[in-house]
Each structure stands twice: as C-alpha cells, then as structure tokens.
C-alpha cells in the first residue's frame, strides 16, 4: 500500500514536469493527491465502471480512459494546489500516470 502511494506520487510529480496540463504546488500536495486518487479509485471508480459497463464493452474498453480522466479531475477538484487544465489534459495526464505507475511497479517487482 505504501509502495503504491510512493509510486503514484512519483508519477504525479513526473507528469507535472513533463506535461503542462497538470500542476502541483508542492511534494506534500502530490502526496495528498496520490492518497485522494487512491481512495477515489478504491471507492468511486468500481461503481462508475460497473454503471458504464455497456459503453465500455461497446468501445472495447477505451471508455475506461475517460473514467480515469474523470477520477483524476475529481481528485484535482478535491485537493487544493492540484490543478488539471481540462478534460483533454486530464485524459493525457491520467494515461501518462497509468503508464508510469505500471512501469515503476514492474521495475520494483522485478528487483524483489
């Protein structure tokens, strides 16, 4: 759990440096944003995925990217100092965060 929080925080910080559509005021804000994003993904996301299952199946799962963007926007709305420019910024940032977390997860698991 702690490792996933650290990896998500690093991914958020990396995205703020690489992509201009997302901004974080400080490292503390990035940690808070990672916690809030984790809670949203644990509580809200499963309900949304279940409710949008037909459209996700119709789009062969691509609608899940939209759901991820919505979850990132919700986290930005809840956390002061964590800003996402708009829908397209959230979509691109959530994609980058997902890829970075997956890569970091793979690196950490391969070393242990």
Secondary structure, 3 states (H helix, E strand, C coil): CHHHHHHHHHHHHHHHHHCCCEEECCHHHHHHHHHHHHHHHHHHHHHHHHHCHHHHHHCCCCHHHHHHHHHHHHHHHHCCCEEECCHHHHHHHHHHHHHHHHHHHHHHHHHC
